[in-house]
Amino acid sequence: MKRNLTCIVCPLGCSLEAELSGGEVVSVSGNTCPRGKKYAIEECVNPMRTVTSTVRCQNGSVVAVKTDAAIPKKHMAECMTIINNAVAHLPIRVGDIIIREVFGANIVATQNKE
């Protein structure tokens, strides 16, 4: 089986073709650097994503947040449920951990909030 991808690691946006056999990537073509090959393999075997969202604050406002590391794509909906049920307490600074250990990442603030 072949899978066509566009690499998102850098601005070049290489058109990649990954060949899979038995759920494993056996070859990658079209990449201009090693990062493209790594991206194609990860995207085919275990796609990962950084989640960005907002968390409600106890005063009714919201604070922008993101995962501090990529999480498995298959857990994005569960991650959003956890984020949607959280309440942050002010004051908040960029980088503050709002929720610890969500599928291997922390949910951190990406803005200051008084």
ChimeraX commands (.cxc) that place a marker at each C-alpha (Angstrom):
marker #1 position 0.00,0.00,0.00 radius 0.5
marker #1 position 1.21,3.52,-0.75 radius 0.5
marker #1 position 0.33,6.70,1.11 radius 0.5
marker #1 position 0.90,10.21,-0.20 radius 0.5
marker #1 position 1.71,12.92,2.35 radius 0.5
marker #1 position 2.81,16.53,2.41 radius 0.5
marker #1 position 5.62,17.09,4.89 radius 0.5
marker #1 position 4.83,19.80,7.46 radius 0.5
marker #1 position 8.18,19.85,9.25 radius 0.5
marker #1 position 9.57,22.83,7.32 radius 0.5
marker #1 position 8.30,25.39,4.78 radius 0.5
marker #1 position 9.40,23.29,1.75 radius 0.5
marker #1 position 6.29,21.09,2.01 radius 0.5
marker #1 position 7.83,18.10,0.23 radius 0.5
marker #1 position 5.44,15.66,-1.43 radius 0.5
marker #1 position 6.19,12.33,0.20 radius 0.5
marker #1 position 5.25,8.82,-0.74 radius 0.5
marker #1 position 5.40,6.17,1.94 radius 0.5
marker #1 position 5.17,2.50,1.06 radius 0.5
marker #1 position 3.66,0.32,3.75 radius 0.5
marker #1 position 3.64,-3.42,4.21 radius 0.5
marker #1 position 1.98,-5.13,7.14 radius 0.5
marker #1 position 1.47,-1.85,8.98 radius 0.5
marker #1 position 5.18,-0.97,8.72 radius 0.5
marker #1 position 6.76,1.71,6.54 radius 0.5
marker #1 position 9.22,0.00,4.20 radius 0.5
marker #1 position 10.28,3.06,2.19 radius 0.5
marker #1 position 9.82,6.82,1.94 radius 0.5
marker #1 position 10.51,8.90,-1.16 radius 0.5
marker #1 position 10.21,12.58,-2.05 radius 0.5
marker #1 position 11.87,13.95,1.07 radius 0.5
marker #1 position 14.72,16.42,0.69 radius 0.5
marker #1 position 15.97,15.92,4.25 radius 0.5
marker #1 position 15.99,13.21,6.93 radius 0.5
marker #1 position 13.29,15.04,8.89 radius 0.5
marker #1 position 10.82,14.38,6.06 radius 0.5
marker #1 position 11.47,10.65,6.23 radius 0.5
marker #1 position 11.01,10.65,10.01 radius 0.5
marker #1 position 7.76,12.65,9.65 radius 0.5
marker #1 position 6.36,10.21,7.07 radius 0.5
marker #1 position 7.15,7.19,9.22 radius 0.5
marker #1 position 5.61,8.73,12.35 radius 0.5
marker #1 position 2.55,9.95,10.45 radius 0.5
marker #1 position 1.87,6.49,9.05 radius 0.5
marker #1 position 2.62,4.48,12.20 radius 0.5
marker #1 position 1.73,6.75,15.14 radius 0.5
marker #1 position 0.54,10.24,14.15 radius 0.5
marker #1 position 1.14,12.87,16.82 radius 0.5
marker #1 position -0.39,16.31,17.23 radius 0.5
marker #1 position 0.03,19.41,19.38 radius 0.5
marker #1 position -3.35,20.48,20.75 radius 0.5
marker #1 position -4.25,24.16,21.10 radius 0.5
marker #1 position -7.39,25.36,22.83 radius 0.5
marker #1 position -8.66,27.51,25.68 radius 0.5
marker #1 position -9.45,26.74,29.32 radius 0.5
marker #1 position -12.12,28.49,31.35 radius 0.5
marker #1 position -10.92,30.59,34.27 radius 0.5
marker #1 position -12.74,30.80,37.59 radius 0.5
marker #1 position -13.77,34.41,36.77 radius 0.5
marker #1 position -15.52,33.39,33.52 radius 0.5
marker #1 position -12.77,34.45,31.11 radius 0.5
marker #1 position -10.66,32.01,29.10 radius 0.5
marker #1 position -6.91,31.49,28.76 radius 0.5
marker #1 position -5.17,30.14,25.65 radius 0.5
marker #1 position -3.39,26.81,26.19 radius 0.5
marker #1 position -1.52,24.11,24.30 radius 0.5
marker #1 position 0.13,20.78,24.94 radius 0.5
marker #1 position 3.84,21.17,25.70 radius 0.5
marker #1 position 4.53,18.07,23.58 radius 0.5
marker #1 position 2.70,16.28,20.81 radius 0.5
marker #1 position 0.21,13.62,21.86 radius 0.5
marker #1 position -1.09,10.63,19.87 radius 0.5
marker #1 position -3.69,11.84,17.40 radius 0.5
marker #1 position -6.06,9.07,18.51 radius 0.5
marker #1 position -6.32,10.76,21.95 radius 0.5
marker #1 position -7.16,14.28,20.73 radius 0.5
marker #1 position -10.90,14.02,21.48 radius 0.5
marker #1 position -10.23,12.71,25.00 radius 0.5
marker #1 position -7.68,15.48,25.53 radius 0.5
marker #1 position -10.26,18.09,24.50 radius 0.5
marker #1 position -12.78,16.62,26.96 radius 0.5
marker #1 position -10.21,16.98,29.76 radius 0.5
marker #1 position -9.43,20.57,28.67 radius 0.5
marker #1 position -13.12,21.48,28.41 radius 0.5
marker #1 position -13.76,20.26,31.97 radius 0.5
marker #1 position -10.83,22.15,33.51 radius 0.5
marker #1 position -10.99,25.46,35.36 radius 0.5
marker #1 position -7.86,27.61,35.68 radius 0.5
marker #1 position -7.15,29.86,38.65 radius 0.5
marker #1 position -5.79,33.36,38.16 radius 0.5
marker #1 position -3.19,34.80,37.91 radius 0.5
marker #1 position -1.66,32.80,35.07 radius 0.5
marker #1 position 1.67,33.31,33.31 radius 0.5
marker #1 position 2.86,31.96,29.98 radius 0.5
marker #1 position 4.23,28.47,30.55 radius 0.5
marker #1 position 2.23,27.76,33.72 radius 0.5
marker #1 position 1.01,24.18,33.79 radius 0.5
marker #1 position -2.78,24.23,33.81 radius 0.5
marker #1 position -3.27,20.43,33.64 radius 0.5
marker #1 position -0.55,17.86,34.34 radius 0.5
marker #1 position 0.11,14.66,32.38 radius 0.5
marker #1 position -2.48,14.41,29.64 radius 0.5
marker #1 position -1.39,11.54,27.38 radius 0.5
marker #1 position 2.27,12.29,28.06 radius 0.5
marker #1 position 2.08,16.09,27.84 radius 0.5
marker #1 position 1.16,18.97,30.11 radius 0.5
marker #1 position -1.43,21.57,29.14 radius 0.5
marker #1 position 0.33,24.94,29.50 radius 0.5
marker #1 position -0.79,28.55,29.25 radius 0.5
marker #1 position 0.23,30.46,26.15 radius 0.5
marker #1 position -0.85,33.86,27.47 radius 0.5
marker #1 position -0.74,35.84,30.68 radius 0.5
marker #1 position -4.01,36.38,32.50 radius 0.5
marker #1 position -4.63,38.53,35.61 radius 0.5
marker link #1:1,2 radius 0.2
marker link #1:2,3 radius 0.2
marker link #1:3,4 radius 0.2
marker link #1:4,5 radius 0.2
marker link #1:5,6 radius 0.2
marker link #1:6,7 radius 0.2
marker link #1:7,8 radius 0.2
marker link #1:8,9 radius 0.2
marker link #1:9,10 radius 0.2
marker link #1:10,11 radius 0.2
marker link #1:11,12 radius 0.2
marker link #1:12,13 radius 0.2
marker link #1:13,14 radius 0.2
marker link #1:14,15 radius 0.2
marker link #1:15,16 radius 0.2
marker link #1:16,17 radius 0.2
marker link #1:17,18 radius 0.2
marker link #1:18,19 radius 0.2
marker link #1:19,20 radius 0.2
marker link #1:20,21 radius 0.2
marker link #1:21,22 radius 0.2
marker link #1:22,23 radius 0.2
marker link #1:23,24 radius 0.2
marker link #1:24,25 radius 0.2
marker link #1:25,26 radius 0.2
marker link #1:26,27 radius 0.2
marker link #1:27,28 radius 0.2
marker link #1:28,29 radius 0.2
marker link #1:29,30 radius 0.2
marker link #1:30,31 radius 0.2
marker link #1:31,32 radius 0.2
marker link #1:32,33 radius 0.2
marker link #1:33,34 radius 0.2
marker link #1:34,35 radius 0.2
marker link #1:35,36 radius 0.2
marker link #1:36,37 radius 0.2
marker link #1:37,38 radius 0.2
marker link #1:38,39 radius 0.2
marker link #1:39,40 radius 0.2
marker link #1:40,41 radius 0.2
marker link #1:41,42 radius 0.2
marker link #1:42,43 radius 0.2
marker link #1:43,44 radius 0.2
marker link #1:44,45 radius 0.2
marker link #1:45,46 radius 0.2
marker link #1:46,47 radius 0.2
marker link #1:47,48 radius 0.2
marker link #1:48,49 radius 0.2
marker link #1:49,50 radius 0.2
marker link #1:50,51 radius 0.2
marker link #1:51,52 radius 0.2
marker link #1:52,53 radius 0.2
marker link #1:53,54 radius 0.2
marker link #1:54,55 radius 0.2
marker link #1:55,56 radius 0.2
marker link #1:56,57 radius 0.2
marker link #1:57,58 radius 0.2
marker link #1:58,59 radius 0.2
marker link #1:59,60 radius 0.2
marker link #1:60,61 radius 0.2
marker link #1:61,62 radius 0.2
marker link #1:62,63 radius 0.2
marker link #1:63,64 radius 0.2
marker link #1:64,65 radius 0.2
marker link #1:65,66 radius 0.2
marker link #1:66,67 radius 0.2
marker link #1:67,68 radius 0.2
marker link #1:68,69 radius 0.2
marker link #1:69,70 radius 0.2
marker link #1:70,71 radius 0.2
marker link #1:71,72 radius 0.2
marker link #1:72,73 radius 0.2
marker link #1:73,74 radius 0.2
marker link #1:74,75 radius 0.2
marker link #1:75,76 radius 0.2
marker link #1:76,77 radius 0.2
marker link #1:77,78 radius 0.2
marker link #1:78,79 radius 0.2
marker link #1:79,80 radius 0.2
marker link #1:80,81 radius 0.2
marker link #1:81,82 radius 0.2
marker link #1:82,83 radius 0.2
marker link #1:83,84 radius 0.2
marker link #1:84,85 radius 0.2
marker link #1:85,86 radius 0.2
marker link #1:86,87 radius 0.2
marker link #1:87,88 radius 0.2
marker link #1:88,89 radius 0.2
marker link #1:89,90 radius 0.2
marker link #1:90,91 radius 0.2
marker link #1:91,92 radius 0.2
marker link #1:92,93 radius 0.2
marker link #1:93,94 radius 0.2
marker link #1:94,95 radius 0.2
marker link #1:95,96 radius 0.2
marker link #1:96,97 radius 0.2
marker link #1:97,98 radius 0.2
marker link #1:98,99 radius 0.2
marker link #1:99,100 radius 0.2
marker link #1:100,101 radius 0.2
marker link #1:101,102 radius 0.2
marker link #1:102,103 radius 0.2
marker link #1:103,104 radius 0.2
marker link #1:104,105 radius 0.2
marker link #1:105,106 radius 0.2
marker link #1:106,107 radius 0.2
marker link #1:107,108 radius 0.2
marker link #1:108,109 radius 0.2
marker link #1:109,110 radius 0.2
marker link #1:110,111 radius 0.2
marker link #1:111,112 radius 0.2
marker link #1:112,113 radius 0.2
marker link #1:113,114 radius 0.2
view
